[in-house]
Amino acid sequence: MKRFDDIVRSERYFTATLLPALLFHDEFRGLEEFIKLVNERACTERGADGEPLRRSQPDASLPSDLSNCEIITEFHIARDLKAAGLRLEEAEEDTRDAPDLVVLFGNEMIACEGKCFSKNVEEASLRKQLRSQQRQLSHLFEIENYRRIDTYLHVAIIPSKVDLCYDADCVLSWKDIHNLALAVLGAEHYITKRFANLVDALDRRGDPNLLNYDGRLDFDMMCSRASGDSGIQVGVGGGESALRAMSGDEIKRRYWKWRNPESNKGTVIRSNWIDAPRWLEIIRGKGLLQSS
């Protein structure tokens, strides 16, 4: 039986539903392991001004009691401070750049931004978003009678590549989160399976930096190619419904992209690629190809 939660593409499902549930597990044992992972990977930390400070060595220490921790998803800091009557006059206006997850424990904080199915996790774009969040996070250092925050770690959780500088203190992949779920929950837990499915989906999606097609052919050449190689796919924006809606003249005029899904690792929207036999079947049904 196919599952609806296998096709969910909302980042909030992973950052605001599954990840917090992993952290809550077993009296915050998931949180404890997450903090250890972030501390091991973080190269810098930040104070109230949001500027990165070099860490002399990984900090593996944990507060003795995590029961007083705070775990907040989609924390719109300026908005919520204002609603509570705590916002400073000079505070930056509320933005849409709310951290996906904020964890406070002891006098420390971890703020996370996750990216799953963005077409491309561009360094400049994510850097701008993180900088906006850092300006928001700085206001939490100024609030009296609330938890005192000494330093925080800004974490980016991205599909795969972790070798770029995103102006984050720690960069994790969703594979790292899946491995964390394996260690804390085991392979058969619902959350672990959902993260495993996410990692598989990201792997199938391919590399956004690679060309996602192998060639472009006119109609006659595309028919010949599709007839001779049933393993290829033909690109049609909008998929089968768009192809059926095209006029015969339009189909014959255009150049068609094709790809071999076994060897081409570029990023694709799967619904926009039709298997060659099915493409030929639709073309034949429109009277544009003689039946064999």
N, C-alpha and C positions, 0 to 999 in steps of 0.2 A: 504494500500500500504506500502510495506516495504521500508526502507530508507537506503541509503548507509552511511549516517553520523551516523547511529546507530551501525555500525560495525567498525568504525575507531578505530585503536589501537595506532596511533602515539601520543606520549606524546606532541609533538609540536603543534598538533591541539588544545590541551587543554591549554598548557602553553603559546603558542605564538600567538594563534588566539583568542580563547574564553576569556581567562582571561584578556588580555589587552582590549578587547572590553567591558568587564564588567567595567573595571576601567575608560575607557573614557566616559561612559554613563553620560548624563545630566550634562555637564560641569564639569566632574571629580567627581561627587558625588559618583560614584562607588569607585574611588580611595580614597576618604575621608573615606568611610566606611571600606575599606580594611585596611587603616592605623590605624584606631581605633581598628579593630580586632587584628591586629598584636601587637599593643601597649598593649592591654589588656592581651595578651597571653605570650608576651616575658618575659623571666626571666633574660636575660642578654643582653648586647650590646657590641659593639666592636669598637676599635679605629684603628689607622693605622697599629698596629702590629698584628691585627687579633685575639688577645687573648680576651676571654670573661671577661666582667666586670659586676659585680652584679649590678642590678638596684634596687634602694632603694624602689621604688614604681612604679606602672604602669604610664606611661606618656600618658595622653589623649590629650595633646595639639596638635594643628595643625597650620600650617602657615595660615595666613589670606587669602592668595591668592595662589591657586594651579595652576594658569594659566601658571606659569613659570616652571612647573615640567618637568621632562624628564622620559620617559618610553621606555626602550630599551629591546628588546628580543634577546637572543642568543648573548650576548655581549662578543666577543672574545677580551679581554682587551689588552693583550700583542700585538696581531696582529694589532689591530686598533690604538693603541698608536704609534706603529712603522710606520704604513702607514701615520699617520698624522705628523710624525717627532717629536713626543713627548716622545717616549719611552726612558727610562733611560738605560744606558749601562748595569747596573747590574740587570735589570728586568728579571724575570724568562721567559724562553722560552714559547711561546704560547702552550697551551694544548687544548685538546678536552673538558676540564671541564669548559666550559663557563656557567655562570649562565643562567638559562632559562629566567629570567626576572630581570631587575634592574630598580628600581624607585628612582629618586632623586628629593627632594623637600626641599626648604630652605637650610639648611646646613646638611641635613640628607640623608641617603640612606637605601633602603631595597633591598636586593638581595634574589632571590627565586630560589630554585631547586625543580622541581616537578617530582614525580614518579607515574606512573599509572599502567601499565601492566607488569612491571618487574616481572620475575618469583618469586623473593623474594627480598624484600627491606631489605637487610642485613645491620645490624648496622655498621659493620666494613667497608664494601664497600662504603656506603654512607658517612660515616665519612671521609674516605680518599678523596672522591670527594669534599666534602665541604672544607676540609683543603686546597686542591689545589686551589679552588676558592678564599679562603681567602687570599692566597698569591697573587693572581692576583688582587683582590680588593684593596689590600694595595697600589698598584701603583697609584690609583686614588687620594690618599691623597697628592701626591708629585707634581702634575702638576700645574704650575703657570698659572694665567690668565684664569683659568676655575673655576667652582663652588667650593667653599671651603666646604669640608666635615669634620664635627666634629666627628660624630659617625655613625655606621650603624647597622642594624639588619639583621641577616642571617636566612632565613626562609626555612624550609623543608616542602613541601606539599606531603603527602604520602597517600596510599590507605585507611588505617583505623586506625591502632594502633598509638597512640600518647604518649605511656608511656615509650618509649625507648629514650636513650640519643644519638643523632646523631651529637653532636657537633654543633647544631644549637641553635640560641637564641630563636626561636619560632618554634613549630611543629604544623602544621595544617593538617586536613584530607580534602579529596575532598568533604566530606559531609559538612564541614565548608564553603567551597567555594560555594556549592550549596545553603546553607542557606543564604549566602551573596547575591547571585543572586536573590533568592526569595524576600529578603528585598528591594533590589534596583530596580529590573526589574519586579517583579511579576511572578506568576507561568506560565503564558502563553507565555512569551517571548522566542524567539528561544534559546538564550544562557542558560536560566534557564532549558529549556527542555533538552538541550544537557548535562548539568551537572547532571541533574536527571538521564538521561540514563547512564552516566558514573558511578554514584553511584550504580545504579541497577546492572550494569555489574560487578562491583567490588564485590558486595554482592553475585552475582551468581557464581562468580569465586571461592569463598570459601576461606578457611584459608590455606595458604601455609605451615603452621606448622603441619597440620593434614595429616594422611595417606589418599590418595585419592581413595583407593579401599577397599572392604570389605573381599575379599578372593581370593584364586587362586585354580583353579580346572583343572583336566585333561580333555581331550576332551569329554569323555563319561559323566562324572559328570557335565560338563558345559552344555552339551545338555539337560541333565535331569533338571538341575536348570533353564535354560532358558525356557524350556517347561512348568515348573510349576510356574514360576513367571514372568509375562510379564512386570512387572514394573522395572526390573533391567536393567543395561547396561553392555555390554561386551567391554573390552578394546582392541583396535587394533591400534597400532601406524601407522598413515597414513590413518586411517579410512576405509571406504568401498572399495576404490580402492585398498588399500593394501591387504585387505582380499580376494578380487576377484583374485588378482595376485598370491596368495599363492598356492602351490601345495597341493594335498590331504594329502600326507605324512607329510608335514610340519604342516598342521592344526591339524592332529591327534597326532603329537608328542608333541606339545607345551602345556604349562600350561596357562590357560586363567584367566586374572583378571576380576572380576566383582564388581559392586558397585550398591547400591541403591541410586539414585540421590536425593530422598526425605530426607534421613537421613544422608548421607555422605556429610560432609561440607568441604572436602579437595579440594584443587585447581586442576582443570582439564582443559585440552584443549578439548573443547566439540566435535570437529571433530574426536577425537581419541576414542570416546565412542559411540557404536552402540546399539540402543535399542534391547532388547532380541528378539522380534519377527522378526525384520529385520535381525539380525545376523543369526537366524535359517533359514530364507528364503534364504539367500546367501549360507549357508552351504548345504541346501537341493538342491539348484540349481547346486551345484558342484557334486551332486550324493553321498554325504557323509551321508545323513540322509534319512531314508525312509519316504515317504509322509504319513501323518496320514489320 
